[in-house]
């Protein structure tokens, strides 16, 4: 499985949090702008990290999302 960097996980977390904020309110372009910007930053970082580490881009994105959305509890 691909191993995303902590930076990539933080960007993914920011995008998820921005999505939750945006979708908790009625749609406005201004309200969704932070989510769109966070999602774009995450996607660009996934592409760059995949190229730099020669990792499959889709697997890297999935691993980052899994780490954020389904974290393994600390023991």
C-alpha positions in Angstrom: 0.0 0.0 0.0 1.2 3.5 -0.7 2.4 5.6 2.2 1.3 9.2 2.0 3.4 11.9 3.7 2.1 13.7 6.8 1.8 16.8 4.6 -0.5 15.0 2.2 -2.6 13.7 5.1 -2.9 17.2 6.5 -4.0 18.6 3.1 -6.6 15.8 2.8 -7.9 16.5 6.3 -8.2 20.2 5.4 -10.2 19.3 2.3 -12.5 17.0 4.2 -13.1 19.7 6.9 -13.7 22.3 4.3 -16.2 20.0 2.6 -18.1 19.4 5.8 -18.2 23.2 6.4 -19.4 23.9 2.9 -22.1 21.2 2.8 -23.5 22.2 6.2 -24.9 25.4 4.7 -27.0 26.3 1.7 -24.9 26.5 -1.4 -23.1 29.8 -2.3 -20.1 30.2 -4.5 -18.3 32.0 -1.7 -19.2 29.3 0.8 -17.8 26.5 -1.3 -14.7 28.4 -2.4 -12.6 27.2 0.5 -13.5 23.6 -0.2 -12.7 23.9 -3.8 -9.3 25.5 -3.0 -8.5 22.8 -0.4 -9.5 20.0 -2.8 -7.4 21.5 -5.6 -4.4 21.8 -3.2 -4.8 18.2 -2.1 -5.0 16.9 -5.7 -2.0 18.9 -6.8 0.0 17.6 -3.9 -1.1 14.0 -4.6 0.1 14.4 -8.2 3.5 15.9 -7.1 4.1 13.4 -4.4 3.2 10.4 -6.7 5.7 11.7 -9.3 8.4 12.4 -6.7 8.1 9.0 -5.1 7.2 7.0 -8.2 4.0 5.8 -6.6 0.8 5.1 -8.3 -1.2 8.3 -8.0 -4.6 6.6 -7.4 -3.2 4.4 -4.6 -1.5 7.3 -2.9 -4.8 9.3 -3.0 -6.7 6.4 -1.6 -4.2 5.8 1.2 -4.4 9.5 2.2 -8.2 9.5 2.2 -8.2 6.2 4.2 -5.8 7.7 6.8 -8.1 10.7 7.2 -11.6 9.1 6.9 -10.8 5.7 8.5 -7.9 6.2 10.9 -6.5 3.3 12.8 -7.0 3.8 16.6 -3.8 4.2 18.6 -3.1 1.4 20.9 
